[in-house]
Amino acid sequence: MITVRYACLLVPAALVLIGLRVERGRDARAAALLAGVAAAVGVAALDAVARRAGWWSFAAVDGTFRGLPVDLWLGWAALWGVVPVLLRRRLPVPIGLGLLLWLDLLAMPELAPLVVLGDDWWAGEAAGIVAVAVPSVLLGVASAERRLLTVRVLGQVVVFAGLSLWLVPTVAFTVDGASWEPLLTPVMAQLALLVSVPALLAVRELLVRGRGTPYPWDPPGRLVTTGPYAYVANPMQVSTVALMLLMAMAARSWALAVAAGLAVAFSAGVAAPHERAALVRRHGEQWLEYRRHVRDWWPRWTPYRTGRTPVLWLDDDCGPCTATAAFLRRRGPRGLVLAPAASHPGPLRRAGYTGGDGHTERGVAAVARGLEHVHLGWAYAGWFLRLPGVGLLAQLVTDALIAPPHLAGTVEGDHDGGLDVRHQAAAAGRRARRRQ
């Protein structure tokens, strides 16, 4: 049995070393690491399902995680994630995945008595290939080759949410005996959603404004200082640690609280220096100026603004739009021009927002962007309104009951009004920079 366990770890490790000699690209190696993390989380989840379904179980041995031998776990993660990504140039991905399935089908019966197979174990193999190996490898390949940006972002969200909000708490609860039961309530689900808002909107900001992902080795091409990043430099880490602490308090888990503290220490002591060096190299003085005003863990009350000033266009002939404009003016939005929709250089059917980088929003999302310019409290309300599903529902209610879509803006001919607003935006931008 010991020989079998060594083989299950050393053979995949040898293949990883071969892959590292074949693939020398830093980005591709980082993508393979991402695929390995995805596979590790997936294998742990698959094992939990397999036990309930009776697909397989393991002999009682030392060095296990909830009965899953750690050496088999690491070997599976390497074979189902790291190796196919590293060898993708020499071994096409479909052939590699086919070989993985063939190898597993041959090897699983030979792992007895370490592995005890049920009658339908082949169904678990098929589920593992389809639900774990294929997504992990495709995520790694897409990241290595910088394709399918939205798919990469969604895949990373699933992987790191599974790692920090399922796998790490499961390990912690195994250590201190805490239970998931107090966490599986509607109240906890709502609290978790509220705490997750900055992280979810930060990911969206990296995607739509930066054209990049949250993964440090697959970053945005431009510096993102909007959305949650206008208030805090690490919104995803802040939300993740807050979620872990919330779960620790609800489950009364000291181990999970320690894990949250270790996450902060790792971020501050290990990840931060690497991030600083990488961002200085990519963005230089622009990033240094941003970090002089925005902290890692403690948010600003008012937003950081730089560059060209955004414009929020609202229709003067629309009662709710006029009330919204008055509401915002009373609160003195920072670095934002409020302009009449009639001066917009083109037709508008809903409120419009144009960011300093040219990014646009319409309707409720545009107003939500305007709220980001007031202070942290209203910015959070704006982020919540832009959540997937929430934004769509808010827009449907607004269209049906508050302010139906109607034509406004410059339809044809003269665009002088738009030019005048651009002059106002430039002047407001200069005033905002003086206040930084």
C-alpha positions in Angstrom: 0.0 0.0 0.0 2.9 2.3 0.8 4.4 1.6 -2.7 1.1 2.5 -4.3 0.9 5.8 -2.4 4.4 6.7 -3.4 3.6 5.9 -7.1 0.4 8.0 -7.0 2.5 11.0 -5.9 5.8 10.6 -7.6 4.6 9.7 -11.1 2.5 12.9 -11.4 5.4 14.9 -9.8 7.8 13.5 -12.5 5.3 14.5 -15.2 5.1 18.0 -13.7 8.9 18.3 -13.8 8.9 17.2 -17.5 6.2 19.7 -18.2 8.3 22.5 -16.6 11.2 21.6 -18.8 9.0 21.7 -21.9 7.1 24.9 -21.0 9.4 27.7 -19.9 6.9 30.6 -20.2 6.2 32.3 -16.9 2.6 33.1 -17.7 1.9 29.5 -18.9 3.5 28.1 -15.7 1.3 30.4 -13.6 -1.7 29.2 -15.7 -0.8 25.6 -14.9 -0.7 26.4 -11.2 -4.2 27.9 -11.5 -5.4 24.7 -13.2 -3.8 22.7 -10.4 -5.6 24.7 -7.7 -8.9 24.3 -9.6 -8.3 20.6 -9.9 -7.4 20.3 -6.2 -10.6 22.0 -5.1 -12.6 19.9 -7.6 -11.1 16.6 -6.5 -11.9 17.4 -2.8 -15.5 18.2 -3.8 -15.7 15.1 -6.0 -14.5 12.8 -3.2 -17.2 14.2 -0.9 -19.8 13.4 -3.6 -18.3 10.0 -4.3 -18.6 8.9 -0.7 -22.3 9.8 -0.6 -22.9 8.1 -4.0 -20.9 5.0 -3.1 -18.6 5.3 -6.1 -15.5 4.7 -4.0 -13.9 5.0 -0.6 -10.4 4.7 0.8 -8.7 2.4 3.3 -8.1 3.8 6.8 -4.6 5.1 6.5 -2.5 8.0 7.9 -2.1 11.3 6.1 -5.7 11.9 4.9 -8.1 14.8 4.5 -11.5 13.6 5.5 -10.5 10.1 4.5 -8.9 11.2 1.2 -5.1 10.3 1.1 -3.3 13.6 0.6 -0.8 12.0 -1.8 -3.5 10.7 -4.1 -5.2 14.1 -3.8 -2.1 16.0 -4.9 -1.4 13.4 -7.7 -4.9 13.8 -9.0 -4.7 17.6 -8.9 -1.4 17.4 -10.9 -2.7 15.0 -13.5 -6.1 16.7 -13.9 -4.8 20.3 -13.9 -1.1 21.0 -14.1 0.3 18.4 -16.5 -2.1 18.9 -19.4 -1.6 22.7 -19.4 2.2 22.4 -19.3 2.3 19.8 -22.1 -0.5 21.4 -24.3 2.0 22.3 -27.1 3.3 18.7 -27.3 0.0 16.9 -26.5 -3.2 18.4 -27.8 -5.7 19.0 -25.0 -8.5 16.6 -26.3 -5.9 13.8 -26.6 -4.5 14.6 -23.2 -7.9 14.5 -21.6 -8.7 11.2 -23.3 -5.4 9.7 -22.0 -6.3 10.9 -18.5 -9.6 9.1 -18.6 -8.0 6.0 -20.0 -5.2 6.1 -17.4 -7.7 6.5 -14.6 -9.9 3.6 -15.8 -6.9 1.3 -15.9 -5.4 2.5 -12.6 -8.3 2.7 -10.3 -8.9 -1.1 -10.0 -5.2 -1.6 -9.5 -5.1 0.7 -6.4 -6.8 -1.9 -4.2 -6.8 -2.3 -1.2 -6.1 1.5 -0.9 -9.1 2.3 -3.0 -12.3 0.5 -2.5 -14.5 0.7 -5.6 -18.3 0.6 -5.7 -20.3 -1.0 -8.4 -20.8 2.3 -10.3 -17.3 3.7 -9.8 -17.0 4.4 -13.5 -19.8 7.0 -13.2 -17.6 8.8 -10.7 -14.7 8.7 -13.1 -16.9 10.2 -15.8 -18.2 12.9 -13.4 -14.6 13.7 -12.4 -13.4 14.1 -16.0 -16.4 16.2 -17.0 -16.8 18.3 -13.9 -13.2 18.6 -12.7 -10.5 17.8 -15.2 -12.1 19.4 -18.3 -13.0 22.8 -16.6 -9.6 22.9 -14.8 -7.6 22.2 -18.0 -9.6 24.6 -20.1 -9.3 27.4 -17.5 -5.5 26.8 -17.5 -5.2 26.7 -21.3 -7.4 29.8 -21.7 -5.2 31.7 -19.1 -2.0 30.5 -20.7 -3.1 31.7 -24.1 -5.0 34.8 -23.0 -8.3 33.7 -24.6 -11.9 33.8 -23.5 -11.5 36.6 -21.0 -15.0 36.4 -19.5 -14.7 32.6 -19.1 -11.3 33.1 -17.4 -12.8 35.6 -14.9 -15.8 33.4 -14.1 -13.6 30.3 -13.7 -11.3 32.1 -11.3 -14.2 33.4 -9.3 -15.5 29.8 -8.9 -12.1 28.4 -8.0 -11.1 31.0 -5.4 -14.6 31.1 -3.9 -14.5 27.3 -3.6 -11.0 27.5 -2.1 -11.6 30.3 0.5 -15.2 29.7 1.3 -15.5 25.9 1.1 -12.2 24.1 1.2 -10.4 26.3 3.8 -13.5 26.3 6.2 -13.9 22.6 5.7 -10.2 22.1 6.8 -10.7 24.4 9.7 -13.9 22.7 10.9 -12.1 19.3 10.6 -9.4 20.7 13.0 -11.7 22.3 15.6 -14.8 20.2 15.2 -17.1 23.1 14.2 -20.1 22.5 12.0 -21.5 23.9 8.7 -25.0 23.8 10.2 -25.1 27.3 11.6 -24.0 28.7 8.2 -26.7 27.1 6.1 -29.5 29.6 6.9 -31.2 32.3 4.8 -29.8 35.0 7.2 -26.2 33.8 6.7 -26.7 33.7 2.9 -28.0 37.3 2.9 -25.1 38.5 5.2 -22.6 36.7 3.0 -24.0 38.4 -0.1 -23.8 41.8 1.5 -20.2 41.2 2.5 -19.3 39.9 -0.9 -20.5 43.0 -2.8 -17.2 44.8 -3.0 -15.4 41.7 -4.2 -17.9 40.9 -6.8 -17.9 44.5 -8.2 -14.1 44.6 -8.0 -13.9 41.5 -10.2 -16.4 43.1 -12.7 -14.3 46.3 -12.7 -11.2 44.4 -13.6 -13.1 42.8 -16.4 -14.9 45.7 -18.0 -12.6 48.6 -17.2 -9.2 46.8 -17.1 -9.8 43.9 -19.5 -8.1 41.5 -17.1 -8.7 39.1 -14.3 -8.2 38.9 -10.5 -5.4 36.3 -10.9 -2.0 38.1 -10.2 -0.4 36.4 -13.3 -3.3 37.3 -15.6 -3.7 41.0 -14.7 -5.6 43.9 -16.4 -3.7 45.8 -19.0 -4.5 49.1 -17.4 -4.5 50.3 -13.9 -8.0 50.1 -12.4 -8.9 52.9 -9.9 -12.7 53.0 -10.3 -15.5 51.1 -8.6 -14.4 49.6 -5.2 -10.8 50.4 -6.2 -11.5 54.1 -5.8 -12.0 53.4 -2.0 -9.6 50.5 -1.1 -6.7 48.9 -2.9 -7.6 45.2 -1.9 -11.4 45.0 -2.1 -11.4 41.3 -2.9 -9.1 40.4 0.0 -11.1 42.6 2.3 -14.4 40.9 1.4 -12.8 37.4 1.6 -11.3 37.9 5.0 -14.6 39.5 6.2 -16.5 36.5 5.0 -14.2 34.1 6.7 -14.5 36.0 10.0 -18.3 36.1 9.6 -18.3 32.3 9.1 -15.9 31.8 12.0 -18.2 33.7 14.3 -21.3 32.0 13.2 -19.7 28.5 13.4 -17.7 29.4 16.5 -14.6 28.1 14.7 -11.3 29.3 16.2 -9.4 27.5 13.4 -11.2 29.5 10.7 -10.5 32.7 12.5 -6.8 31.8 12.6 -7.0 31.0 8.9 -8.4 34.5 8.2 -5.5 36.0 10.2 -3.0 33.9 8.2 -4.7 35.2 5.0 -4.1 38.8 6.1 -0.5 38.0 7.0 0.2 36.3 3.7 -1.3 39.1 1.7 0.6 41.8 3.6 3.9 40.0 4.0 4.2 37.8 0.9 1.8 38.9 -1.8 2.0 42.7 -1.3 5.7 43.0 -2.1 5.3 41.0 -5.2 2.3 43.0 -6.2 4.0 46.3 -5.6 7.0 45.3 -7.8 4.8 44.1 -10.6 2.5 47.1 -10.5 5.4 49.6 -10.4 6.9 47.8 -13.4 3.6 48.0 -15.3 2.2 51.3 -14.3 5.1 53.3 -12.7 4.2 56.7 -11.2 0.5 56.3 -11.9 0.3 53.4 -9.4 2.5 55.1 -6.9 0.3 58.2 -6.9 -2.8 56.0 -6.5 -1.3 54.1 -3.5 -0.3 57.4 -1.8 -4.1 58.0 -1.5 -5.7 54.6 -1.2 -4.8 52.0 1.5 -4.8 48.2 1.3 -7.3 47.3 4.1 -8.8 50.6 5.4 -11.1 52.2 2.8 -11.4 56.0 2.1 -14.6 57.7 2.9 -14.6 59.7 -0.4 -13.4 58.2 -3.8 -10.0 58.6 -5.3 -10.2 60.3 -8.7 -7.7 60.9 -11.4 -7.7 61.5 -15.1 -10.6 62.8 -17.2 -13.8 63.5 -15.3 -16.9 61.3 -15.8 -20.3 62.7 -16.9 -23.7 61.6 -15.8 -26.4 62.6 -18.2 -30.0 63.0 -16.8 -33.1 64.3 -18.6 -34.3 67.7 -17.4 -37.8 66.9 -18.7 -38.1 63.7 -16.7 -39.4 64.2 -13.1 -37.5 61.2 -11.5 -34.4 62.1 -13.4 -34.5 65.7 -12.2 -35.0 64.6 -8.6 -32.1 62.2 -9.0 -29.9 65.1 -10.3 -31.0 67.3 -7.4 -30.3 64.5 -4.9 -26.8 64.0 -6.2 -26.0 67.8 -6.4 -27.0 68.2 -2.7 -24.4 65.6 -1.8 -21.6 67.1 -3.8 -20.4 64.2 -5.9 -16.6 64.1 -6.2 -15.1 64.4 -9.7 -18.5 64.0 -11.5 -20.2 66.4 -14.0 -24.1 66.2 -14.0 -25.3 67.2 -17.4 -28.7 67.5 -19.1 -29.4 64.6 -21.5 -30.3 67.1 -24.2 -26.7 68.0 -24.4 -25.5 64.4 -24.9 -23.9 63.9 -28.3 -26.3 61.3 -29.5 -29.7 59.9 -28.6 -30.4 58.6 -25.1 -33.4 56.5 -24.0 -32.2 56.2 -20.4 -29.8 58.0 -18.0 -26.2 57.7 -19.4 -22.8 57.6 -17.7 -19.5 58.1 -19.5 -16.4 57.5 -17.5 -13.1 59.2 -18.0 -11.8 56.2 -19.8 -14.8 56.1 -22.2 -16.6 53.4 -20.4 -20.4 53.8 -20.6 -23.4 52.7 -18.6 -27.1 53.2 -19.1 -30.2 53.5 -16.9 -30.0 52.3 -13.3 -26.4 51.3 -13.8 -25.5 54.8 -14.8 -27.2 56.3 -11.7 -25.4 53.6 -9.6 -22.1 54.8 -11.1 -23.0 58.3 -10.1 -23.5 57.2 -6.5 -19.9 55.9 -6.5 -18.8 59.6 -6.6 -20.5 60.6 -3.3 -19.0 58.6 -0.4 -18.5 55.0 0.7 -22.0 54.5 1.9 -23.7 55.6 -1.3 -21.0 53.9 -3.3 -21.9 50.6 -1.6 -25.5 51.2 -2.6 -24.4 51.8 -6.2 -22.4 48.6 -6.2 -25.3 46.6 -4.9 -27.5 48.0 -7.6 -25.0 46.8 -10.2 -24.9 43.2 -9.0 -26.0 40.7 -11.7 -29.7 40.1 -11.3 -30.2 43.0 -8.9 -29.4 45.5 -11.7 -31.7 43.8 -14.1 -34.6 43.7 -11.6 -34.0 47.4 -10.7 -34.0 48.4 -14.3 -37.3 46.5 -15.0 -39.0 48.1 -12.1 -37.7 51.6 -13.1 -38.9 51.2 -16.7 -42.3 49.9 -15.6 -43.1 52.1 -12.6 -40.7 55.1 -12.3 -39.2 56.4 -15.5 -40.1 54.6 -18.7 -37.5 54.8 -21.5 -37.9 57.9 -23.6 -35.8 59.7 -26.3 -33.5 62.5 -25.2 -30.1 63.8 -26.2 -28.8 65.3 -29.4 -30.5 63.4 -32.2 -29.0 65.2 -35.2 -27.2 68.3 -36.2 -25.6 70.5 -33.5 -23.3 69.0 -30.9 -22.3 72.2 -29.2 -24.0 71.2 -26.0 -21.9 68.1 -25.8 -18.8 70.1 -26.4 -19.8 72.5 -23.6 -20.2 69.6 -21.2 -16.8 68.3 -22.1 -15.3 71.7 -21.2 -17.2 71.5 -17.9 -15.8 68.0 -17.3 -12.2 69.1 -18.0 -12.6 71.9 -15.5 -14.1 69.7 -12.9 -11.3 67.2 -13.4 -8.7 69.9 -12.7 -10.6 70.9 -9.5 -10.8 67.2 -8.4 -7.0 66.7 -8.8 -6.3 69.8 -6.8 -8.4 68.4 -3.9 -6.7 65.0 -3.9 
